[in-house]
Amino acid sequence: MQPLQDPLAIQHRALDVEDYIDIVRRHKSSILGPSLAGLVIGVVIAFLWPDTFVSSATIRVLPPQVPEGLLSMPLSMDMSQRVNQMTQSILSRATLTNIINTHALYPKERKRLPLEDIIESMRNKAIEVRMIGGSPGSQSKTVAFNVTFKYENRVIAQKVCQDLVTKFIDENVRERASSSSQVKDFVEDQWSSRKRELDAIEEQLSRFKSANIGRTPEQQGAMMSAINGVETRMTNINASLGRLNQDRLIIENQISILKDQLRQIIVPTVENVRTVVPRDERLTALEREIANSETKLQSLRESYQDTHPDIKAASSNIQILKKERDRLQKIQDDLEQQAKKGAGSVSTLRPEAQREARALEAQIQQLQSRIEASRLEEDSYKKALVEAERSAKTLQGSLASMPSSEKEYEQLRLQAMFARRDFEEIDRVRQRANAAVELENRKQTEKLEVLDQASLPVTPTEPKRWIIMLGGAIGGLLLGICFAAAQEMKDSTLKNLKDVRAYTQLTILGCIPLLENDLVVRRRRRLTWLAWSTACLASIVIMAGSIAFYLTSK
């Protein structure tokens, strides 16, 4: 016989289905025991856990029965924000304490927990307010919201839910009435303050008129009107000058285009094509910059006078750019003249090209005539602008030399005008505030209405008993399997012929079964059956007791 191998060098053989069946047969008690215990524990928890009923009610928001413009007041805020404010007020400690005492809620918890913990649990777990159709951060408006309450007694759950709905409606009425009243009081205070300011300024103006009888401070108003008229005239002249400059730039661009077309017609008849002079890019850039500068100058003249530093700087810049443009244009014209001398004349072209060239020359002459006319018109506008500036300076000097009493009168008049404008504005706000309060009193604004009354729940929402019992049984089964696996790993004995062949490497000639005393075997079986019968009976009694306790406590 060969010697046994080192135990550390022996590898465990792979288990097959028959081995797993043997493991289950050997450790069936370790598997079924925790499974039964888990089932019993699940049944006890499922039926000792009190039922939780949910009563819900729906409150919808009725839109105001008047146009929205009539209620453009601060109290007409978004309904979702108002619902959040009302929720915070209703879920306050005082309100929830009143509800708990009124309906005698949580009697068991009140014996062993402080009231603060009960209120916190009720606020976070039992009461829920959910928006329907909108939220504070969304664009859609809240059209309804749902109020739910969870409790062990379904009748009490319905009563508390109905009480919460009533508190929401009452809180909405109270809050809107309070908001409208506060807004009205604030507007009344502002109206009274503006009225006192207006009366004081008008009294000062009346005393000034009485103390300056015989003078005519209204002349200052007429002079201001004359100055405004002159400034308006200057603005119109500047606008006309800008328009002329823009038109002249457009015509010059057209002339440039026509000249390019004319050169394209004339140049191909010349023997030396290199005499064609391209248009200088710097000249084109300067013309574009001059046009932009003139447009900017026009916009400045609409806001300021010609004596303003920005206008002077812009005009100087335009003059410099125009001089540079004229210099480059002269160079360009000289080059074109030299090119034309070497290129010949229009008469050398074909008849069709000659007709087209003459038509282009006629258009160029016509456009140049329009430029000359615009320059003459520009000169007349500049003369009119100089005269208007002279008139404005004369009027401003006359205004500055007026007596100080007339300036004081103008200041008082402006203060009275501003005070009257502020008073008229606050008076309109006051009228809207009074209308909003009147609509609140008549219940014609946005209000809450019960869409679905508090429901009387029939079936509990918690606990899910079948899930709890099934979970207990599965958990016990998994625990039993873990126990059986632990026992099997701890047991290092050889279980069958497969283990003997695998771990001893010996040839098996025969197998002798284990012989035990029949009395010992029967006694072991009786004890096993007694233990299992007792466990099953106790489990049935415990589960039946739990079910009976649940049925009797309903």
C-alpha positions, 0 to 999 in steps of 0.5 A: 500500500502506498503512503498517504500524501501530505495533507497540505499538498492535496487539492480539494476536489470539485463538488457535483450535484450529488455532493450538494444533495448530500450536504443538504441531507446532512444539514437539513436541520441547520437550513430549515431551522433558520428558515422557519425562524425567519418566517415566524419573525416575518409574520410577527413583524408583519402583523404586529406592525400597525396599519397605516392609512393615507387620507388625501384631499385635493385643493384647486386654485380658482383664478381671479374673476377680474382682469389681471391688470386690476390686480397688479399689486404685490399681493398677487404673487405666484400661487406656488410661493403662497402655498409654500408660505401657508405650508410653513405656517400650518406645519408650525409647532403651535398648529400641529400641537393643536391638531394632536390635542384635538384629535388625541393623536399618537397616545402611545408615543406621547407616553414615552417621547417628548412632544417635540419629537412627535411634532417633528415626526408628524411634520416630516413623515405623516403630512405631505403637500404636493403641487399639481401643475407647477413648482416654485422654479418652473414656468407653469402655474400651480393649478392645484395641490394635494394634501395627504395625512398618514395615521393608524386609524383611517377615520382619524386620518380622514378627520385630520386631513379635512382639518388640514384642508380647512386650515389651508383655506382659512390661512389663504383668506387670512393671508390675502386679507392681511397682505392687501391691508398692509399694502393699502396702509403702505400706499396710504402713507406714501400718498399722504407724504407725497400730498404734503410735499406737493402742498408745501411746494405749491405754497412756496410757489404761490408765495413767490408769485405774491412777492414778485408781482409785476415781473414775468418769469414766464419769459424764461419758459419762452426763452427755453422753448426758443433755445429748444427750437434752435437746438432742434433745428441744429439737430435737423441740419446735422441730420441733413448733412449726415444724409448728404455725406452718406449720399455723396459716398454712395455716389462716389462708390457708384462712380468708382464702379462705373470707372472700373467698368469703363477701364475694363472696356477700354484697357483690352484694346491697348497693346501693352496691358500692363499700363492698367493701373489697379485701384489703390487699396489704401484709398478704398480703406480711407473712403470706408473709414471716412464714411464711418467717421462721418456716421459717428459724427452725425450721431454725436451731433444729435446728442451734443452741440458743435462746441463739444470736444468729441465733435471737434475731435471727430471733425478734425479727424475727418478733415485729416482723412479727407486730405489723405484721401484727396492726395491718394486720389490725385496720385491714382488719377495721374496714374490713370491718365498716364495709362490712358495716354498709352492705351488710346481712346474710346474710338479704337473700340468696336462699335458695341464697346464704344456705345457702352463706354459712352453710356458709362461716361454719361452716367459718370458725368451725371453722378459727378453733377449730383455730387456738385449739387450735394456740395452746394446743398452742404454749403447752404446747410453749413451756413444755416448751421452757423447761424443757428449756433450763433442764435443759440449762443445769443439766447443762452447768454440772455438766459444767463443774464436773467435775474436770479429771482426768475431762476428761483421761480423756474426751480420752484416750477420744476419741483412742483411739476416733479412733485405733481407727477409723483403724486399722480403716480402714487394716486393711481397706485392707491386706487388700484390698492383700494380696488384690490382690497374691495375685490378681496372683501367680495371674494372675487380674487384668486382663492382656494376651493376643495376639489376632492374632499378628504378620502376615507381610506379602505386598505392600508398602504403600510405594511406590505405583509406578504413582502415582509413574510416572504423576505423573512423566509428568504432571509432565514433560508439564506442564513441557514445555507450560510450555517450549513456551509460553515459546518461543512467547511469545518468538517474535514472527515471523508463523507463518501467513496469519492472523497476516499478515492480523491484524498487517499489515492487508494484502490477501493475493494469494498464498502462496509456500511456504518452499523449503529444500535437500533435503539440509539437510532430510534431514540435519535429519530424520536428526539428529532421529531419531538424537537421539530414538532415542538418548533412547528407547534410553537411557530404556529402558535406564535404566528396565530397569536400575531394574526389574532392580535392584529384582527382583535386590535382593528 
